[in-house]
Amino acid sequence: MEDITRTVPTSVTRTDPPRRSTTMCDHSPSCPDTDSSACCTAHVVADHSEQGWCRLCNGVILFDDGGYLTPDGRALKLAG
């Protein structure tokens, strides 16, 4: 019978890809970065208000209820 066992690495090193710029602005001044507290003031590039959301030029998805998603997957709520 053929031995089909495999060697499993004891440790796997995970490296995250380098963070890319999420700004899609071609206007000046540039919109706030997603790490900025003013990130939700960026220009709207895709308006889906009939569905309750819009995409901003910095990659943020802004929802009508004041919540938003950043391009790196964080779910946050607008202050105030």
N, CA, C and O of each residue as an XYZ file, in Angstrom:
320
protein
N       0.833     -1.175      0.000
C       0.000      0.000      0.000
C       0.883      1.246      0.000
O       1.922      1.281      0.660
N       0.464      2.264     -0.743
C       1.240      3.485     -0.867
C       1.015      4.405      0.329
O      -0.116      4.577      0.783
N       2.100      4.998      0.839
C       2.020      5.926      1.962
C       1.635      7.301      1.412
O       2.374      7.884      0.618
N       0.467      7.822      1.839
C      -0.003      9.108      1.334
C       0.007     10.204      2.400
O      -0.618     11.251      2.228
N       0.707      9.963      3.485
C       0.774     10.986      4.524
C       1.568     12.174      4.026
O       2.483     12.036      3.214
N       1.201     13.349      4.528
C       1.867     14.586      4.136
C       2.472     15.242      5.358
O       1.969     15.106      6.473
N       3.529     15.934      5.135
C       4.127     16.701      6.207
C       3.396     18.025      6.330
O       3.255     18.766      5.357
N       2.936     18.310      7.533
C       2.227     19.554      7.789
C       3.185     20.489      8.507
O       3.786     20.104      9.510
N       3.336     21.712      8.010
C       4.244     22.635      8.687
C       3.783     22.905     10.115
O       2.587     23.009     10.388
N       4.754     23.015     11.019
C       4.402     23.256     12.421
C       4.044     24.703     12.670
O       3.304     25.002     13.608
N       4.547     25.598     11.861
C       4.152     26.999     11.990
C       4.043     27.606     10.606
O       4.857     27.341      9.721
N       3.033     28.414     10.443
C       2.813     29.078      9.174
C       2.933     30.568      9.429
O       2.280     31.109     10.321
N       3.749     31.213      8.660
C       3.911     32.649      8.801
C       2.977     33.340      7.837
O       3.024     33.114      6.628
N       2.125     34.188      8.392
C       1.184     34.921      7.556
C       1.680     36.354      7.430
O       1.987     37.017      8.421
N       1.748     36.801      6.218
C       2.121     38.190      5.995
C       0.985     38.877      5.263
O       0.520     38.398      4.228
N       0.547     39.987      5.799
C      -0.507     40.752      5.159
C       0.093     41.527      3.989
O       1.241     41.968      4.046
N      -0.694     41.686      2.935
C      -0.183     42.473      1.812
C       0.010     43.917      2.243
O      -0.649     44.371      3.179
N       0.882     44.634      1.594
C       1.061     46.038      1.965
C      -0.229     46.807      1.767
O      -0.975     46.555      0.821
N      -0.487     47.741      2.658
C      -1.713     48.516      2.581
C      -1.664     49.432      1.374
O      -0.696     50.161      1.161
N      -2.717     49.378      0.599
C      -2.800     50.224     -0.585
C      -3.541     51.500     -0.237
O      -4.362     51.528      0.681
N      -3.247     52.541     -0.968
C      -3.991     53.776     -0.808
C      -5.394     53.535     -1.333
O      -5.565     52.954     -2.404
N      -6.404     53.978     -0.585
C      -7.778     53.767     -1.006
C      -8.382     55.010     -1.624
O      -9.553     55.011     -2.003
N      -7.591     56.075     -1.730
C      -8.112     57.305     -2.292
C      -8.230     57.179     -3.799
O      -7.270     56.827     -4.484
N      -9.407     57.469     -4.301
C      -9.646     57.415     -5.734
C      -9.822     58.817     -6.287
O     -10.292     58.992     -7.411
N      -9.444     59.815     -5.501
C      -9.643     61.219     -5.877
C      -8.786     61.607     -7.068
O      -7.612     61.248     -7.166
N      -9.401     62.340     -7.956
C      -8.625     62.998     -8.994
C      -8.908     64.498     -8.922
O      -8.649     65.231     -9.877
N      -9.437     64.945     -7.791
C      -9.742     66.352     -7.601
C      -8.859     66.918     -6.491
O      -8.215     66.182     -5.744
N      -8.851     68.240     -6.407
C      -8.014     68.900     -5.413
C      -8.873     69.877     -4.634
O      -9.641     70.623     -5.240
N      -8.773     69.900     -3.326
C      -7.913     69.056     -2.503
C      -8.467     67.638     -2.430
O      -9.655     67.404     -2.653
N      -7.593     66.712     -2.119
C      -7.998     65.308     -2.012
C      -8.943     65.104     -0.838
O      -8.895     65.836      0.150
N      -9.793     64.110     -0.958
C     -10.720     63.778      0.127
C      -9.968     63.167      1.303
O      -8.858     62.660      1.138
N     -10.568     63.215      2.491
C      -9.916     62.651      3.676
C      -9.658     61.152      3.529
O     -10.450     60.431      2.922
N      -8.549     60.699      4.090
C      -8.205     59.288      4.106
C      -9.187     58.534      4.999
O      -9.869     59.147      5.821
N      -9.264     57.235      4.851
C     -10.202     56.430      5.630
C      -9.864     56.399      7.116
O     -10.724     56.069      7.932
N      -8.625     56.737      7.485
C      -8.250     56.785      8.900
C      -8.606     58.112      9.553
O      -8.493     58.253     10.771
N      -9.030     59.073      8.767
C      -9.364     60.399      9.278
C     -10.749     60.383      9.925
O     -11.632     59.631      9.512
N     -10.921     61.224     10.945
C     -12.243     61.327     11.575
C     -13.255     61.967     10.624
O     -14.461     61.877     10.855
N     -12.778     62.608      9.563
C     -13.655     63.244      8.582
C     -13.815     62.392      7.325
O     -14.175     62.915      6.271
N     -13.553     61.091      7.420
C     -13.561     60.235      6.224
C     -14.917     60.211      5.518
O     -14.971     59.958      4.315
N     -15.995     60.463      6.227
C     -17.328     60.402      5.613
C     -17.707     61.685      4.890
O     -18.826     61.805      4.391
N     -16.787     62.647      4.826
C     -17.044     63.881      4.083
C     -16.485     63.823      2.668
O     -16.529     64.818      1.945
N     -15.962     62.678      2.267
C     -15.423     62.511      0.916
C     -16.551     62.601     -0.112
O     -17.725     62.458      0.228
N     -16.186     62.837     -1.357
C     -17.168     62.952     -2.445
C     -17.848     61.613     -2.717
O     -17.225     60.555     -2.634
N     -19.126     61.679     -3.041
C     -19.893     60.487     -3.417
C     -19.551     60.131     -4.858
O     -19.623     60.981     -5.746
N     -19.181     58.875     -5.088
C     -18.899     58.414     -6.452
C     -19.931     57.407     -6.946
O     -20.034     57.172     -8.150
N     -20.690     56.813     -6.043
C     -21.760     55.887     -6.425
C     -22.901     56.053     -5.428
O     -22.781     55.674     -4.263
N     -23.995     56.616     -5.893
C     -25.141     56.887     -5.021
C     -26.208     55.811     -5.207
O     -26.783     55.660     -6.285
N     -26.450     55.087     -4.152
C     -27.510     54.073     -4.152
C     -28.451     54.366     -2.992
O     -28.767     53.489     -2.188
N     -28.894     55.630     -2.921
C     -29.753     56.044     -1.819
C     -31.073     55.279     -1.803
O     -31.703     55.157     -0.752
N     -31.497     54.763     -2.954
C     -32.716     53.946     -2.979
C     -32.517     52.639     -2.206
O     -33.486     52.005     -1.787
N     -31.253     52.241     -2.021
C     -30.919     51.048     -1.243
C     -30.348     51.410      0.122
O     -30.077     50.527      0.936
N     -30.164     52.708      0.379
C     -29.709     53.145      1.692
C     -28.202     53.259      1.865
O     -27.718     53.245      2.996
N     -27.451     53.371      0.781
C     -25.998     53.490      0.905
C     -25.404     54.234     -0.278
O     -26.031     54.385     -1.327
N     -24.169     54.696     -0.076
C     -23.399     55.295     -1.158
C     -21.926     54.975     -0.941
O     -21.494     54.706      0.180
N     -21.165     55.007     -2.028
C     -19.716     54.775     -1.945
C     -19.017     56.102     -2.152
O     -19.334     56.855     -3.072
N     -18.070     56.372     -1.287
C     -17.315     57.616     -1.352
C     -16.001     57.398     -2.085
O     -15.552     56.261     -2.230
N     -15.378     58.482     -2.549
C     -14.181     58.331     -3.376
C     -12.983     57.805     -2.594
O     -11.982     57.433     -3.208
N     -13.044     57.760     -1.277
C     -11.958     57.160     -0.501
C     -12.227     55.686     -0.202
O     -11.482     55.059      0.552
N     -13.287     55.133     -0.789
C     -13.590     53.717     -0.634
C     -14.552     53.396      0.504
O     -14.928     52.236      0.672
N     -14.956     54.378      1.278
C     -15.892     54.170      2.389
C     -17.287     53.928      1.823
O     -17.705     54.590      0.873
N     -18.006     52.971      2.418
C     -19.417     52.748      2.113
C     -20.196     53.372      3.259
O     -20.071     52.945      4.407
N     -20.999     54.382      2.951
C     -21.753     55.127      3.957
C     -23.216     54.727      3.880
O     -23.824     54.771      2.810
N     -23.785     54.334      5.026
C     -25.175     53.906      5.093
C     -26.047     55.027      5.639
O     -25.571     55.882      6.386
N     -27.333     55.023      5.264
C     -28.268     56.057      5.694
C     -28.437     56.139      7.210
O     -28.785     57.197      7.733
N     -28.195     55.042      7.916
C     -28.382     55.040      9.369
C     -27.181     55.602     10.127
O     -27.166     55.603     11.358
N     -26.164     56.085      9.384
C     -24.989     56.665     10.027
C     -23.851     55.685     10.212
O     -22.782     56.073     10.685
N     -24.044     54.439      9.857
C     -22.960     53.470      9.922
C     -22.145     53.529      8.649
O     -22.630     53.990      7.616
N     -20.913     53.065      8.717
C     -20.090     53.006      7.512
C     -19.066     51.897      7.600
O     -18.666     51.475      8.685
N     -18.652     51.436      6.436
C     -17.624     50.405      6.299
C     -16.410     51.028      5.634
O     -16.533     51.754      4.648
N     -15.241     50.740      6.179
C     -14.012     51.197      5.554
C     -13.509     50.114      4.607
O     -13.891     48.952      4.750
N     -12.669     50.464      3.655
C     -12.191     49.461      2.695
C     -11.456     48.290      3.336
O     -11.381     47.215      2.742
N     -10.913     48.479      4.536
C     -10.226     47.371      5.196
C     -11.165     46.518      6.042
O     -10.714     45.628      6.763
N     -12.480     46.788      5.957
C     -13.473     45.925      6.598
C     -13.966     46.368      7.961
O     -14.776     45.670      8.571
N     -13.502     47.511      8.461
C     -13.991     47.978      9.762
C     -15.406     48.524      9.612
O     -15.703     49.253      8.665
N     -16.274     48.167     10.551
C     -17.638     48.693     10.593
C     -17.703     49.701     11.734
O     -17.437     49.364     12.888
N     -18.062     50.949     11.398
C     -18.057     52.021     12.377
C     -19.348     52.795     12.321
O     -20.139     52.634     11.392
N     -19.567     53.638     13.316
C     -20.757     54.474     13.409
C     -20.306     55.929     13.499
O     -19.335     56.237     14.190
N     -21.007     56.822     12.803
C     -20.688     58.237     12.892
C     -20.923     58.731     14.310
O     -21.905     58.353     14.949
N     -20.036     59.566     14.799
C     -20.191     60.136     16.141
C     -21.287     61.191     16.116
O     -21.470     61.916     15.139
N     -22.004     61.246     17.224
C     -23.010     62.297     17.372
C     -24.337     61.848     16.977
O     -25.294     62.619     17.043
